[in-house]
Amino acid sequence: MRRRPALALVGGLLGALVLGGCLDEGNSSDVRILETTPDATPLPATPTPSATTSATTSPTTSPTAPSQAPGATLTPADREPRLLGTVATGLSVPWGLDFLPDGDAVVTERDSGRVLLLRGERHRVVVAGTIEERVAQGEAGLLGVAVSPDFDDDRLLYLYVSTAEDNRVVRARLEGARLGATEPVLTGIPNGFIHDGGRLLFGPDGHLYVSTGDAGEPSRAPDPDSLGGKILRITTDGEPAPGNPRPDSPVFSSGHRNVQGLAFVGDQLWASEFGDSTADELNRIDGGQDHGWPAVEGVGDQQRYVDPQVTWGTGEASPSGLALAGGHLWLGALQGERLWRVEVGADGRRAGEATAYLIGEHGRMRSVAQAPDGSLWVTTSNRDGRGDPGPGDDKILRIRP
């Protein structure tokens, strides 16, 4: 049974709240608007009890003993994550999450198209701008965000946006707390009511990795000439990155149904992927590989396709955000309403035991990101049309991994 702590909303800080708010995830027609401006009173973190719930371990396809990932401090495998508190409340389908060099967070809202800044130690919520070209329907809208690796010099944010014509990557300058006009970086990604992908992540090589979905047409996933059902690798200007499998194409890997989570363990890319009716997946991603959709869901044991390293039943996961923290991968589950911890091998190329935490405590969990202080920030997605919104939803939770 899902439990919801009683959270006090500070009306004087929020102003008036307007209460109103995929086929696979949910469609939001109920929109909750948080009244904030760049001059708003700070929104304090709302304390919550430090509690966690663990669960049984899911079967994995490639078990391996826990060991330290490159460049990461290993958290003891028997230490449960701890809920430290709530960073922000009253959000509306927060989707993308990244951090500026000064520690402030950038958050996107799928349906409203707003780009929010969470500023300072008190995480004051500021509306930096609204992406007007976004078209929110089903799983589409304003999705991922990635801060430029050269942000101190170029002040650029990269955003994944569903428009009336396509899904696309755009960028915009952030000057102070104001977001400037968007500039297209990569266009022509198929869009639809479902399976829009949307995660953005800069890799250690300085290139931008972009997850896309098949937009409801599975035949796009293996098609080398379609940008749907892929992980793309591009330069900051949207060109195919040097070293791609095909020099003239942004496609890095194919055969994906709907990837919404990307993370690096050292130099190794990992991705979380929605299954259809049998198996959700955690995949190790190497350039030029076909991950099997729609011919295979889950483990297919076919030489031409790459099998996932971890699978879940679709009721346990519907995996979205993915992040590395404490030497483990952490995965947010939507339908499964839990946070998964996955052990990774010392070489970053093997995944093993998966353990679930916070089961049903906070509803649907979408984005997961490691904050500069080493904590995990996890966004809820209970106002997306498939959840059960409670007091304060949607929230950003802060967790000690």
Secondary structure, DSSP 8 states (H G I E B T S, - for coil): ----------HHHH---EE----SS------EE----TT------B-------EEEEE-BSS-------TT-----TT---EEEEEEE-S-SSEEEEEE-TTS-EEEEETTT-EEEEEETTTTEEEEEEE-TT---BTTBSEEEEEE-TTHHHH-EEEEEEE-SS-EEEEEEEEETTEE---EEEEEEE---SS-----EEE-TTS-EEEE-B-TT-GGGTT-TT--TT-EEEE-TTSSB-TT-SSTT--EEEB--SBEEEEEEETTEEEEEE--SSS-EEEEEE-TT-B--TTT-SS----TTS---SEEE-TTT--EEEEEEETTEEEEEETTTTEEEEEEE-TTSS-EEEEEEESTTTSS-EEEEEE-TTS-EEEEE-TTSSSS---TT-S-EEEEE-
